[in-house]
Amino acid sequence: MLRGQQGLTVLVVFYVTDSQISVIWVGRQGRFGCLLVDAGRFEIQYGCMTWSKGLAISVFAALVACGLASVAGSASSEVLGIPMPLVCTLVIFAMQWLAFVPASLARTEHFYDLWGAVTYVVCVAMALFTTPLFGTGVRGLLVGALVVIWALRLGAFLFLRVLATGGDGRFDKIKTSAPRFLVAWSLQGLWISATLLAALICIGEREPSALGLVDALGTLFWVIGFAIESISDEQKRRFRKSGSRDGFISTGLWAWSRHPNYFGEILLWTGLAMIASTSMTGWEWLGLISPLFVFALLRYGSGIPILEERADQRFGHLPAYLEYRGKTPLLMLLPPQ
C-alpha cells in the first residue's frame, strides 16, 4: 500500500557470484539498476533484474524488517517464545509473497493496495489476540483500532480507484517482469513492517499504563491527519469524476497544499507514534522509525517527486499551473496566498 527524486535509492543489495559482483539498487517507479564488476571491468546497466537478483532483494528486505522487529520488539509479548512484532513481520512478508503468485500469473496490480490493507488488519488482529487476555490495555486497543480504521478506509479507496481507472501506472512496466513484480510486493512488506512497528510494540506492552496527555495529543493528531487525508482524497476523486482529467486540482485543501493527502498521512502516523511512545523503553524507541519512514518515502521516494514530475510534464506549459505551483506549499497545509 505504497502511496508511490530522480535517482533516489530505496534499497541497495550486493550480489556476488564466482566471476561477477553486482551492486543492485532499487530506484523511483521500480527502476532497477546495477553496477557489474567483472574481472576489473565496470559497467552500469538498467533493468538488469533476474530471478536470482529479485530474490536477493526480496530476502534482504525481509531480513532488514525482521532484524528491526526482533531488536525493537524484544521486550514485547511473545508467541511461542518469539517476540510478537517479529512474528507479525514474518506474516506480513508471507502474505505479500503469497499474493504475488496469482498477481504475477495474471499480470495485475488491481488488488495490490487492497491486500496491503488486509495485511494491516490481519497483523493488528493477530497482535491483539496473541497478547494474553488482551493484556495490551486501553492504549494498545486504541492504537490497533486507529490502524484498522485507516487501513480499511485507504485500502477501499485505492482499490475502487484502480478499478475505476483500469490500472495503476506505477506498475505498467514492473508487472511485465515477474522478478521486478516480486520486489514490488516485497517492498510493500517492508513498508507495512516499518510503519506498523510502533503500533505492534504498543500492543505488545507487558505492563500497560494509564492514558495521559501525550496519548490525547497523539489521538488528536491522528484524527486531524485522517480527516485531511480522507477529505483531500474525496475532493480529488470528485474532481476527476467531473471530467476534468486534463486539468489539475487547485481547490479545497489542494489550494492549501499540493499534496494534502500525504500531509494527512504523515500527520496521522506521527500521532500513532506519539501514542505508542508513551509505552516505549530501551530498544523499543526504534519503533519511532514508523513516522520517519512514512515521511521519507512520501517526501523523497515513491510519492511527491514522481507526482511533481508528472504534473510538470503535463501542465508545466500552463501559466495557471505555474502560478499555482509557485504560491502553493509543496506539503505543509498553509492558507492560500
SEMARVEX-880818 format. One record per atom (N, C-alpha, C): residue in one letter; x, y, z. Coordinates in steps of 0.1 Angstrom, whole numbers, plus 5000, padded with zeros to 4 digits. Atoms other than C-alpha are relative to their C-alpha. Example, Ala and Ser with C-alpha at 12.3 -4.5 7.8 and 13.67 -1.06 7.14 Angstrom:
a500949885000
a512349555078
a500950125000
s499149895000
s513749895071
s499250115008
This chain:
m500849885000
m500050005000
m500950125000
l499149895001
l502650244989
l499450124993
r500649885006
r501350594983
r501050054989
g498949995009
g504150584953
g500150084988
q499149915002
q513551244931
q500949924991
q499250055011
q515151154904
q501249925006
g498850084996
g517750874911
g500049975015
l500050034986
l516650824947
l500249855002
t499850144998
t517950494960
t499249955012
v500950054989
v515450294981
v500749885007
l499550124994
l517349974986
l501349964992
v498750045007
v520949854978
v500349865005
v499650134997
v522049494977
v501249964992
f498850055006
f525449334970
f499749854996
y500250145005
y525149014949
y501349954994
v498750055004
v528248804944
v499949864994
t499950135007
t528848514920
t501549974999
d498650045002
d532148334912
d500850104992
s499249925010
s533048564884
s499550155000
q500549865001
q531048884890
q499450055013
i500649934988
i529949124917
i499050104994
s501149915004
s526649314912
s499650085012
v500549914989
v525749624933
v498650044994
i501449975005
i521949644928
i499350105008
w500849904992
w519749934937
w498650014994
v501449985004
v516050004935
v499750145001
g500249855000
g515150354925
g498550034998
r501349955001
r512050554917
r499249924989
q500950075009
q509050394900
q500549864996
g499650145002
g510550044904
g501249994990
r498850005009
r513650144883
r501149935006
f498950084995
f516349884888
f501350034993
g498749985007
g519949934881
g501149925007
c498950074994
c523249754888
c501350044994
l498649985004
l526949814887
l500649864999
l499450135002
l528649504873
l501550015001
v498550004999
v532249434883
v500449864996
d499650135005
d533749154863
d501550014994
a498650005004
a537549104861
a500550144997
g499549865001
g538249474866
g499250094991
r500849925009
r535549584842
r498850055007
f501149944994
f532949824854
f498950044989
e501149975010
e529549854836
e498750035008
i501349974994
i526250024847
i498949964990
q501250045008
q523049864834
q498850035007
y501349974994
y519449944840
y499049894996
g500950105003
g516649704842
g500549865000
c499350135000
c519049414848
c499549925012
m500650084989
m516649214870
m499849864996
t500250145003
t516948844870
t499349945013
w500650064989
w515248594893
w500950005012
s499150014988
s518348554915
s500150135006
k499849874995
k518748924919
k498750055007
g501249974994
g515048974926
g499749935013
l500150084988
l515048704952
l501050065011
a499049954990
a518248854968
a499450135006
i500549884995
i516549194971
i498849985010
s501250034992
s513349044985
s500449945013
v499550064987
v515148835011
v500750115008
f499349894993
f517349135020
f499050095007
a501049914994
a514249355026
a499349935012
a500650084989
a512749075048
a500950005012
l499150004989
l515849045068
l500250135007
v500049874994
v516049415074
v498850025009
a501349984992
a512449425086
a500049915012
c500050094989
c512849115107
c501050045011
g499049954990
g516049245123
g499550115008
l500549884993
l514449575132
l498949955010
a501150054991
a511349395146
a500549925012
s499550084989
s513449155166
s500750085011
v499349924991
v515549425182
v499050095008
a500949904994
a512849685188
a498949935008
g501150074993
g510249425199
g500449905009
s499450114991
s512549215221
s499350005014
a500650004987
a510649325252
a498549984999
s501450015002
s507149275237
s499549865004
s500650134997
s504748995244
s500549904989
e499550105008
e505748665228
e499049904995
v500850105006
v504248405205
v500949884998
l499150125000
l505748055211
l501450045002
g498749964996
g508748225226
g500750104990
i499549905010
i509248465196
i499350135003
p500649864999
p508648845200
p498950024990
m501149985008
m505248925187
m500250094988
p499749925012
p506449205164
p500849934989
l499350085010
l508848965147
l499149904993
v501050095006
v506048705142
v499150074990
c500949925010
c503848975126
c500850044988
t499249965012
t506749085103
t500149884991
l499950125009
l507148725091
l498749974993
v501450025006
v503348705085
v499950104989
i500149905010
i503549035066
i500749964987
f499350045012
f506148915041
f499449874994
a500650125005
a504548575038
a498750034992
m501249975007
m501248735028
m500350074987
q499749935013
q502948965002
q500549904990
w499450095010
w504848674986
w498949904996
l501150095004
l501648454986
l499250074990
a500849925009
a499748734969
a500750024987
f499249985012
f502548784944
f499749894989
v500150115009
v501948444928
v498850024990
p501149985009
p498348504914
p500150134993
a499949865007
a499148874907
a501049994989
s499150025011
s502148774886
s499549924989
l500650085010
l500348504868
l499050084991
a501049925007
a497548744859
a500650144995
r499449875003
r499949044855
r499150115004
t500949904996
t497649254875
t500450065014
e499749934987
e498149514903
e498750045007
h501349954995
h494449554910
h499849985015
f500250024985
f494549414945
f501350025008
y498749974993
y498049534954
y499750085013
d500349914988
d496849814977
d499049945009
l501050064992
l493849624989
l500649895009
w499450104992
w495949335000
w500950065011
g499249934990
g498249575018
g499150045012
a500949964989
a495249705038
a499649875008
v500450124993
v494149345046
v501249955009
t498850044992
t497749275058
t500050085013
y500049924988
y497549565083
y498949955010
v501050044992
v494249445096
v500349865007
v499750144996
v495349075099
v501150015011
c498949994990
c498549175118
c499650075013
v500549944988
v496749405142
v499249905008
a500950104993
a494149135150
a500949895006
m499250114995
m496848875154
m500850055013
a499349954989
a498849105177
a499150015013
l500949994989
l495849175199
l499649865006
f500550134995
f494648815201
f501149915006
t498950084994
t498148675209
t500650075012
t499649934987
t498548925238
t499149945011
p500950084990
p497248715268
p499050095006
l501149944994
l493848825278
l499950154997
f500049865004
f494149145259
f500850095010
g499149934990
g496949245283
g500650134995
t499449885005
t497849525260
t499450135006
g500649884994
g495449765278
g499350094990
v500849915008
v493450055265
v500850064989
r499249945009
r496350215248
r500249914987
g499850095012
g497049915226
g498849984992
l501250015007
l493449875218
l499750124991
l500249885007
l493250235208
l500950014987
v499150005012
v496350215185
v499549904990
g500550105009
g495049895170
g498850044992
a501249965006
a491650045163
a500350114989
l499749895009
l493150355147
l500749954987
v499350055011
v495450155124
v499049934991
v501050075008
v492449935113
v499150104992
i500949905006
i490250235106
i500750064988
w499349945011
w492950395085
w500249914988
a499750105010
a493850075066
a498749974992
l501350045007
l490149995057
l499650124991
r500449885008
r489450355045
r500950014988
l499049975011
l492650395024
l500049884990
g499950125009
g492650035011
g498850004991
a501249995008
a489050064999
a500050114990
f499949885009
f489650404984
f500949974988
l499050035011
l492750284964
l499549894991
f500550115008
f491049964953
f498950054990
l501149955008
l487950144940
l500650094989
r499449915009
r490250394923
r500649934988
v499350085011
v492250134904
v499049934992
l501150065008
l489049964893
l499450104991
a500649895009
a487650294880
a500950044989
t499049965010
t490850384862
t500549894991
g499550125007
g491650034850
g501449965002
g498650054997
g495150014865
g500750115007
d499149914993
d497950184883
d501350024992
g498949975009
g500550354861
g501449965006
r498750044994
r503350274886
r500549864996
f499750145002
f503149904876
f500049974985
d500150035014
d502949934838
d501249924995
k498850075004
k506549824833
k500449895010
i499650094990
i507049644866
i499349864999
k500850125000
k504249384863
k500349914988
t499650095011
t505649254830
t501249925002
s498850084996
s508749124847
s499749945014
a500350074988
a508048864874
a501050045011
p499149964990
p511248934893
p499950145006
r500249864996
r510649304894
r498750025008
f501350004993
f507049244904
f500149955014
l499750064987
l508249024933
l500650115009
v499449894992
v510449314945
v499050105004
a501149914997
a507449544944
a499249955012
w500750064989
w505549314967
w500849995012
s499150014989
s508549264989
s500250145007
l499949874994
l508949644993
l498750045007
q501349974992
q505249665003
q500149945014
g499850074987
g506149415030
g500950095009
l499249924993
l508949645041
l499350135005
w500849884996
w506649945041
w499049975011
i500950034990
i504049775062
i500749975013
s499350044987
s506549635087
s500550125007
a499449884994
a508249975092
a498950095006
t501049914995
t505050175095
t499249945012
l500850064990
l503349925118
l500849975013
l499150044988
l506349865142
l499650075013
a500349934988
a505450135167
a498749955006
a501350054995
a501850015169
a500149865006
l499850134995
l502949655174
l500750005014
i499349994987
i505349755202
i499050045011
c501049954990
c502449945219
c499149895004
i501050104997
i500049655216
i500749895008
g499350104992
g502649415230
g500650045013
e499549954988
e503349625260
e499649905012
r500250104990
r503749395290
r499350065013
e500649934989
e502749645317
e499450134996
p500749885005
p500249885303
p499850105011
s500249894990
s500050225320
s498750084996
a501249925003
a497150475321
a500250104989
l499949905010
l496450705293
l500350145006
g499649874995
g497851055296
g499950114989
l500149885009
l498251395279
l500649974986
v499450035013
v500651265252
v499149914991
d501050085007
d498050995243
d498950084993
a501049915005
a495451265239
a500450084988
l499549915011
l497651485217
l500249914988
g499850095011
g498651185196
g498749964993
t501350045006
t494951085191
t499550124992
l500449885007
l494251445181
l500750024987
f499249995012
f497051445156
f499449904990
w500550115009
w495651115142
w498750054994
v501349965005
v492151255139
v500150114989
i499849895010
i493251575121
i500749944988
g499450065012
g495551375098
g499149924992
f500950085007
f492951125090
f498950084992
a501049915007
a490451395082
a500650074988
i499449935011
i492851585060
i500249904988
e499850105010
e493751265041
e498749964993
s501350045006
s490151155036
s499450114992
i500749895007
i488851495026
i500750034987
s499249975012
s491651565001
s499949894990
d500250115009
d491251214986
d498750014993
e501449995005
e487551264982
e499950124991
q500049885009
q488051614967
q500649974987
k499350035013
k490451484941
k499149904992
r500850105007
r488151184933
r498850074993
r501149935006
r485251424927
r500450094988
f499449925011
f487451654906
f500249924987
r499850095011
r488451364884
r498749954994
k501350055004
k484851234882
k499350114992
s500749895007
s483751584870
s500450014985
g499649995014
g485551524837
g501250094998
s498849915001
s488551754845
s501349925000
r498850085000
r491151484838
r501250074994
d498949935006
d493151714817
d500550135008
g499749894992
g493251984844
g500749955013
f499450034987
f494952004878
f499150065011
i500949954989
i493052044911
i500750115008
s499449894992
s493652364929
s499050075010
t501149954991
t490552404951
t500049915012
g500150084987
g489652284986
g501350005007
l498850014993
l492552155006
l501250014990
w498949995010
w494552144974
w500450144996
a499649865001
a494652524975
a500950035011
w499249984988
w496452495008
w501349924999
s498850095002
s498952224997
s499949934987
r500150075013
r499952054965
r499949855003
h500250144996
h499851724984
h499449985014
p500650004987
p497451755013
p499849865005
n500250144996
n496751375013
n501249955007
y498850054994
y500351305020
y500350075014
f499949934987
f500451565047
f499249945011
g500950064990
g497551405064
g500549865004
e499550144997
e499051055062
e501250015009
i498849984992
i502351185077
i499650045014
l500549954987
l500451355105
l499349895008
l500750114993
l498251055114
l501049905005
w499050094995
w501350825116
w500850065011
t499349934989
t503051085138
t499249995012
g500950024988
g500051075161
g500049865006
l499950144995
l500150695163
l501349985007
a498750024994
a503850705171
a500150085014
m500149934988
m503150965198
m499349925011
i500750094990
i500650735215
i500949885004
a499250124997
a502950435212
a501250045008
s498849974993
s505950625225
s499950015015
t500249994985
t504450655260
t500249875007
s499750134995
s505050285264
s501349944997
m498750055005
m508550265249
m501150025010
t498849994992
t511750195267
t501149934993
g498950075006
g515250095256
g499950004985
w499950015015
w515449955221
w498650024993
e501449985005
e511649995217
e499950144993
w500049875007
w512450355207
w500350004985
l499850025014
l513450225174
l498750004992
g501350005006
g509750195167
g499650144994
l500349865005
l509750575161
l500550014985
i499650005015
i511150485126
i498750014992
s501350015007
s507450445117
s499750134993
p500449885007
p506550815110
p501250054992
l498849965008
l510150885098
l500049934986
f500050085013
f509850615072
f498950054991
v501149955008
v506450745060
v500450134994
f499649875005
f507851095057
f501049994989
a498950025010
a511050985039
a499549954987
l500550065012
l509150765014
l499150094992
l501049915007
l506351015006
l500750134995
r499449875004
r508551325005
r501149984990
y498850025009
y511651184988
y500049884992
g499950135007
g510750844974
g498949994990
s501050045011
s507650704956
s498850095001
g501149915000
g505350994964
g500150134993
i500049865005
i505851364959
i500950014988
p499249985012
p508851354935
p499449954987
i500550055012
i507151134910
i498850084995
l501249925004
l503851324911
l500350144995
e499549875005
e505651654908
e500550004986
e499450025013
e507551534878
e498949984989
r501150025010
r504351414861
r499250124998
a500849885001
a502551734869
a500750104991
d499249905008
d505351944854
d500049964986
q500050045014
q505351734823
q498750034993
r501449985006
r501551764818
r499650155000
f500549864998
f500952124830
f501050115000
g498949904999
g504352294830
g499950114990
h500149895010
h503452494799
h498850095003
l501249914997
l500252644815
l500450105011
p499849894991
p500652984832
p499349985013
a500850024987
a497852894857
a500749905009
y499350104992
y499752584868
y501350065006
l498749944995
l503052774872
l499750095011
e500449914989
e501253034893
e499649925012
y500450094989
y499652754914
y501249945007
r498850064995
r502952584918
r500950105008
g499249904994
g504652904928
g499550055014
k500649944988
k502253014955
k499549895010
t500650114991
t501052674970
t501149925006
p498950084993
p503252494996
p500049864994
l499950145005
l504552154985
l499349905008
l500650114991
l503451955015
l499250065012
m500649944988
m502652165046
m498750084996
l501249935002
l499052295048
l500150145005
l499949864996
l499152675048
l498950084992
p501049925007
p496452935039
p500450054986
p499649965013
p496353025002
p500550155001
q499549875000
q498353334994
q499150094992
